[in-house]
Amino acid sequence: MAYMSEGAEGLRSIPALLRRNAEMHGAAPAYREKEYGIWQSWTWAETEDQIEALALGLLDLGVAPGDFVAVIGRNRPYLYWSMVAVQMVGAVPVPLYQDAAAEEMEYVLVHCGARFVIAADQEQVDKVIDVQDACPQFEEMIYLDPRGLRKYDHTHIRAYSDVQETGRARRGDLGAELARRRAKLGYDDTCVMLYTSGTTGKPKGVVLSNRNIIETAKASAEFDHLKVGEEVLAYLPMAWVGDFIFSIGQAYWAGFCVNCPESPATMMTDLREIAPSYYFAPPRVFETQLTQIMIRMEDASALKQRLFHYFMGVARRVGPQILDGKPVSMVDRFRYWLGELLVYGPLKNTLGLSRVRVGYTAGEAIGPEIFDFYRALGINLKQLYGQTEASVFITQQPDGEVRSDTVGVPSPGVEIRIAENGEVFYRSPGVFVEYYKNADSTRDTKDPEGWVATGDAGFIEEGTGHLRIIDRAKDVGTMASGALFAPKYVENKLKFYPNILEAVVMGAGREKCCAFINIDLTAVSNWAERNNIAYASYQELAGHPLVLEMIQGHVEEVNKSVAQDSMLSGCQVHRFLVLHKELDADDGELTRTRKVRRKIISEKFNDLIEALYGGAASVYTETEVTYEDGRKGKITATLEIRDARVVPVKPAQMAAE
């Protein structure tokens, strides 16, 4: 496959795209941020000035080509600017998860050998200071928010604004050097290094070149006709590849505006105010929003509940067809119009999704029921399939071909093949350069011809060319009966219920499936309040007999649904327990992107698994937890184990196809 060596349309780097945008769209908004309740805006011309000032300041500090510069904090224009400024001087930005513990940050800082750190606030500064003795290469830290830092030793830490002021003051001395470095940036030079979530082990540093990011941004932006006037809300972790491609790659290619919320707590309010036209959220966000909707409807009057359920019935029946431009009777169109007036419109406005032209979800499979709910409202929500190693995009769903059971067709420039064992492989201009300092893993993942192993099992549908993902290849297996085992399929069905936050299904090599379930505290506490159920803690609520009865009802409904799938009918949940604590990234049970670490969970809760499969009616357990201040502690509980009704299936159905 031949790729352009000179750069897409002659643009070989993100700083080159910045220059083009400042010249062509100088007065158009590039960034907005809400601070103290007021939206502040920067044009592309102002953005270039801010970034150049910081880049000159970095030169003054001695940042050299090839240096790694860690960037830590929530979504703020200043931190996005810092990543582009780092690129401009020939160095490599390495964004870190802001909620990572100091020890997790230490691993990344040591592994990449970061000489410089740009941190958002006192919390992030403190984490770096805590581990700086283990980072001998570390030299200087730049902080954005000065609150709480006045009495710190400023020998090796300095304010972001001071670095910019120094840069502006030294423009005459350093301007030529900056111009030289900027012009020298090549298409195959490193654009960014992003660390994987570490689902199965230590995170790996994924090296992505300018070619990877720009070619992927160009192809994906053209696929959905993204342009200068789009509005996006940047609220997902900056260390996640999705945020980088949406908020930098596509934003700089298409020239649209990136909006940063005031804080995570105000995100939903800010989302409503911005009403983005281009929106991305992982399934967890859509699940949470649906939970909030259902909670509000349960508290609504009987009339509003009847209206909601009636018009949602209409929406589920004809909404997706109307969205895709398919023929629908005039009577149904009128009913849907009335539903838009009374239900769908106000609901989309409350969610902040009233102006979405293109919406995406990815990261994990979304439950079909959840996906179809948003499509029924008239929101053009689509699925994409991607990885950090692909610069995100592997497949996308074209308009008019959106379905909940596929992830679409190959993105422009992407080739896909399915191995004999069902594993999905791809190659494209977005394929990563290497895993940093990990040649063995690079060879295991990417072959000499550029084909990358995804680790996911799937197949391409005949006739449509759409890719269907079954589950992680390592998670898909067979049960003792020979039936196919795909846990994520069942887990997504369970998580459709607002009362269930997380589910972990087990059953590979066993006679039957069992499950751990986390309740959604917001939804279940609201339900408990309406039903006059008193409780003193999450643990007490999770173990309440009426809560267990309610969850059992959900499990048994899911079993009925699973039984209808001839391939996966053996995955019905026979026994389950409701965990006494939420699965938590701080406890190592989830990644920072909220993916379940199955191996760690199976080791940590082995006593519970043995009780599930041993036929016990209850089990006593002690679990180590991490508190918000980093302290460790233990919680104890006696958990009730429940049997769930399963739907008998014919032997022919139980055989794996």
JOLIN-V499259 format. One record per residue. RES is the residue in one small letter. SS is DSSP state (hx for helix, st for strand, lp for the rest). PHI is phi in whole degrees, -180 to 180 (999 if undefined). Layout:
res: {RES/RES}
ss: {SS/SS}
phi: {PHI/PHI}
This chain:
res: {m/a/y/m/s/e/g/a/e/g/l/r/s/i/p/a/l/l/r/r/n/a/e/m/h/g/a/a/p/a/y/r/e/k/e/y/g/i/w/q/s/w/t/w/a/e/t/e/d/q/i/e/a/l/a/l/g/l/l/d/l/g/v/a/p/g/d/f/v/a/v/i/g/r/n/r/p/y/l/y/w/s/m/v/a/v/q/m/v/g/a/v/p/v/p/l/y/q/d/a/a/a/e/e/m/e/y/v/l/v/h/c/g/a/r/f/v/i/a/a/d/q/e/q/v/d/k/v/i/d/v/q/d/a/c/p/q/f/e/e/m/i/y/l/d/p/r/g/l/r/k/y/d/h/t/h/i/r/a/y/s/d/v/q/e/t/g/r/a/r/r/g/d/l/g/a/e/l/a/r/r/r/a/k/l/g/y/d/d/t/c/v/m/l/y/t/s/g/t/t/g/k/p/k/g/v/v/l/s/n/r/n/i/i/e/t/a/k/a/s/a/e/f/d/h/l/k/v/g/e/e/v/l/a/y/l/p/m/a/w/v/g/d/f/i/f/s/i/g/q/a/y/w/a/g/f/c/v/n/c/p/e/s/p/a/t/m/m/t/d/l/r/e/i/a/p/s/y/y/f/a/p/p/r/v/f/e/t/q/l/t/q/i/m/i/r/m/e/d/a/s/a/l/k/q/r/l/f/h/y/f/m/g/v/a/r/r/v/g/p/q/i/l/d/g/k/p/v/s/m/v/d/r/f/r/y/w/l/g/e/l/l/v/y/g/p/l/k/n/t/l/g/l/s/r/v/r/v/g/y/t/a/g/e/a/i/g/p/e/i/f/d/f/y/r/a/l/g/i/n/l/k/q/l/y/g/q/t/e/a/s/v/f/i/t/q/q/p/d/g/e/v/r/s/d/t/v/g/v/p/s/p/g/v/e/i/r/i/a/e/n/g/e/v/f/y/r/s/p/g/v/f/v/e/y/y/k/n/a/d/s/t/r/d/t/k/d/p/e/g/w/v/a/t/g/d/a/g/f/i/e/e/g/t/g/h/l/r/i/i/d/r/a/k/d/v/g/t/m/a/s/g/a/l/f/a/p/k/y/v/e/n/k/l/k/f/y/p/n/i/l/e/a/v/v/m/g/a/g/r/e/k/c/c/a/f/i/n/i/d/l/t/a/v/s/n/w/a/e/r/n/n/i/a/y/a/s/y/q/e/l/a/g/h/p/l/v/l/e/m/i/q/g/h/v/e/e/v/n/k/s/v/a/q/d/s/m/l/s/g/c/q/v/h/r/f/l/v/l/h/k/e/l/d/a/d/d/g/e/l/t/r/t/r/k/v/r/r/k/i/i/s/e/k/f/n/d/l/i/e/a/l/y/g/g/a/a/s/v/y/t/e/t/e/v/t/y/e/d/g/r/k/g/k/i/t/a/t/l/e/i/r/d/a/r/v/v/p/v/k/p/a/q/m/a/a/e}
ss: {lp/lp/lp/lp/lp/lp/lp/st/lp/lp/st/lp/lp/hx/hx/hx/hx/hx/hx/hx/hx/hx/hx/hx/lp/lp/lp/lp/st/st/st/st/st/st/st/lp/lp/st/st/st/st/st/st/hx/hx/hx/hx/hx/hx/hx/hx/hx/hx/hx/hx/hx/hx/hx/hx/hx/hx/lp/lp/lp/lp/lp/lp/st/st/st/st/st/lp/lp/lp/lp/hx/hx/hx/hx/hx/hx/hx/hx/hx/hx/hx/hx/lp/lp/lp/st/st/st/st/st/lp/lp/lp/lp/lp/hx/hx/hx/hx/hx/hx/hx/hx/hx/hx/hx/lp/lp/lp/st/st/st/st/lp/lp/hx/hx/hx/hx/hx/hx/hx/hx/hx/hx/hx/hx/hx/lp/lp/lp/lp/lp/st/st/st/st/lp/lp/lp/lp/lp/lp/lp/lp/lp/lp/lp/lp/lp/st/st/st/hx/hx/hx/hx/hx/hx/hx/hx/hx/hx/lp/hx/hx/hx/hx/hx/hx/hx/hx/hx/hx/hx/hx/hx/hx/lp/lp/lp/lp/lp/st/st/st/st/st/st/lp/lp/lp/lp/lp/lp/lp/lp/lp/st/st/st/st/st/hx/hx/hx/hx/hx/hx/hx/hx/hx/hx/hx/hx/hx/hx/lp/lp/lp/lp/lp/lp/lp/st/st/st/st/lp/lp/lp/lp/lp/lp/hx/hx/hx/hx/hx/hx/hx/hx/hx/hx/hx/hx/hx/hx/lp/lp/st/st/st/st/lp/lp/lp/hx/hx/hx/hx/hx/hx/hx/hx/hx/hx/hx/lp/lp/lp/st/st/st/lp/lp/hx/hx/hx/hx/hx/hx/hx/hx/hx/hx/hx/hx/hx/hx/hx/hx/hx/lp/lp/hx/hx/hx/hx/hx/hx/hx/hx/hx/hx/hx/hx/hx/hx/hx/hx/hx/hx/hx/hx/hx/hx/lp/lp/lp/lp/lp/lp/hx/hx/hx/hx/hx/hx/hx/hx/hx/hx/hx/hx/hx/hx/hx/hx/hx/hx/hx/hx/hx/hx/lp/lp/lp/lp/lp/lp/st/st/st/st/lp/lp/lp/lp/lp/lp/hx/hx/hx/hx/hx/hx/hx/hx/hx/lp/lp/lp/lp/st/st/st/st/st/st/st/hx/hx/hx/lp/st/st/st/st/st/lp/lp/lp/lp/lp/lp/lp/lp/lp/lp/lp/lp/st/st/lp/lp/lp/lp/st/st/st/st/lp/lp/lp/lp/st/st/st/st/st/lp/lp/lp/lp/lp/lp/st/st/lp/lp/lp/hx/hx/hx/hx/hx/hx/hx/st/lp/lp/lp/lp/lp/st/st/st/st/st/st/st/st/st/lp/lp/lp/lp/lp/lp/st/st/st/st/st/st/lp/lp/lp/lp/st/st/lp/lp/lp/lp/lp/st/st/lp/hx/hx/hx/hx/hx/hx/hx/hx/hx/lp/lp/lp/lp/st/st/st/st/st/st/st/lp/lp/lp/lp/lp/lp/st/st/st/st/st/st/st/lp/hx/hx/hx/hx/hx/hx/hx/hx/hx/hx/lp/lp/lp/lp/lp/lp/lp/hx/hx/hx/hx/hx/lp/lp/hx/hx/hx/hx/hx/hx/hx/hx/hx/hx/hx/hx/hx/hx/hx/hx/hx/hx/hx/lp/lp/lp/lp/lp/hx/hx/hx/lp/st/st/st/st/st/st/lp/lp/lp/lp/lp/lp/hx/hx/hx/lp/lp/st/lp/lp/lp/lp/lp/st/lp/hx/hx/hx/hx/hx/hx/hx/lp/hx/hx/hx/hx/hx/hx/hx/hx/hx/lp/lp/lp/st/st/st/st/st/st/st/st/st/lp/lp/lp/lp/lp/st/st/st/st/st/st/st/st/st/st/st/st/lp/lp/lp/lp/lp/lp/lp/hx/hx/hx/hx/lp/lp/lp}
phi: {999/-94/-116/-67/-94/-87/103/-60/54/79/-98/-107/-159/-63/-59/-68/-65/-59/-60/-61/-66/-64/-79/-90/-129/-53/-91/-79/-68/-108/-140/-134/-143/-94/-137/56/81/-122/-79/-111/-130/-129/-79/-64/-66/-67/-62/-62/-63/-62/-69/-64/-62/-68/-61/-64/-65/-67/-61/-62/-76/98/-65/-107/-57/89/-64/-102/-123/-79/-126/-131/156/-79/-66/-142/-52/-59/-79/-63/-61/-63/-66/-73/-63/-62/-62/-62/-94/88/-93/-121/-75/-131/-70/-116/-69/-69/-92/-67/-71/-57/-65/-67/-65/-57/-58/-67/-61/-73/-62/-87/71/-65/-83/-130/-132/-112/-116/-75/-157/-60/-58/-73/-60/-61/-62/-67/-61/-60/-113/-65/-66/-87/-120/-62/-81/-66/-122/-136/-126/-112/-115/-91/-98/-80/-60/85/-109/-61/-96/-74/-72/-94/-59/-125/-130/-147/-76/-55/-64/-68/-64/-66/-62/-62/-60/-64/-67/-103/-56/-63/-79/-108/-59/-67/-66/-63/-62/-66/-66/-63/-70/-80/-60/-106/-67/-102/-75/-69/-94/-160/-123/-118/-94/-66/-75/72/-62/-114/178/-66/-60/-111/-83/-92/-88/-116/-89/-58/-59/-55/-72/-71/-63/-68/-62/-61/-64/-72/-68/-69/-58/-108/56/-74/-144/-59/-78/-68/-122/-126/-110/-95/-135/-84/-54/-67/-82/-91/-60/-60/-64/-65/-73/-78/-91/-123/-57/-70/-61/-77/-70/-85/82/-92/-97/-103/-107/-110/-69/-68/-165/-57/-68/-101/-57/-67/-63/-66/-62/-65/-70/-79/48/-62/-94/-129/-140/-130/-153/-70/-51/-58/-67/-65/-63/-64/-63/-65/-58/-63/-61/-65/-63/-65/-68/-67/-91/-78/-69/-61/-63/-64/-63/-64/-61/-60/-68/-65/-72/-69/-63/-63/-63/-64/-79/-123/-56/-61/-66/-64/-61/-88/74/-90/-65/-139/-62/-62/-63/-68/-63/-66/-59/-67/-61/-65/-63/-62/-69/-97/-126/-64/-61/-58/-67/-64/-65/-63/-78/81/-113/-70/-111/-64/-93/-135/-125/-130/-134/-168/103/-147/-67/-97/-61/-55/-65/-68/-59/-66/-60/-70/-62/-63/-74/95/-88/-77/-85/-131/-104/-128/-122/-161/-149/-57/-67/-104/58/90/-80/-114/-133/-141/-101/-68/-57/87/-128/-93/-138/-78/-99/-131/-112/97/-104/-56/-62/-53/86/-103/-109/-130/-140/-111/-73/-59/-86/92/-74/-88/-121/-147/-148/-170/-63/-87/-63/-58/-75/-171/-88/-62/56/-149/-64/-64/-66/-61/-65/-69/-95/-123/-87/-59/-88/92/-78/-111/-82/-82/82/-108/-98/-168/-153/-99/-67/-72/93/-96/75/-80/-92/-116/-98/-85/179/-61/-57/-73/-92/-76/-154/-127/-90/-60/-79/96/-68/-69/-118/-137/-62/-62/-58/-75/-60/-65/-67/-65/-74/-64/-74/-57/-77/-110/-86/-146/-143/-128/-102/-120/166/-60/76/-109/-74/-150/-95/-129/-146/-97/-133/-104/-77/-88/-60/-63/-69/-72/-67/-64/-63/-63/-63/-67/-102/56/-99/-89/-156/-113/-159/-57/-61/-67/-67/-63/-99/-68/-54/-70/-67/-62/-65/-63/-64/-61/-60/-65/-60/-70/-67/-64/-58/-62/-68/-64/-63/-80/-95/-63/-76/-120/-63/-75/-91/-63/-84/-86/-138/-151/-140/-97/-64/-84/-146/-76/-63/-139/-65/-66/-95/80/-83/-127/-80/-67/-96/70/-93/-70/-95/-61/-63/-66/-64/-65/-77/-69/-111/-60/-64/-72/-64/-62/-68/-60/-86/-87/88/-66/-88/-158/-150/-92/-144/-121/-132/-80/-131/-112/-83/-60/-87/94/-68/-100/-155/-129/-123/-120/-163/-111/-101/-82/-108/-118/-92/-111/-67/-117/-93/-60/-125/-69/-54/-65/-71/-76/-77/-67/-79}
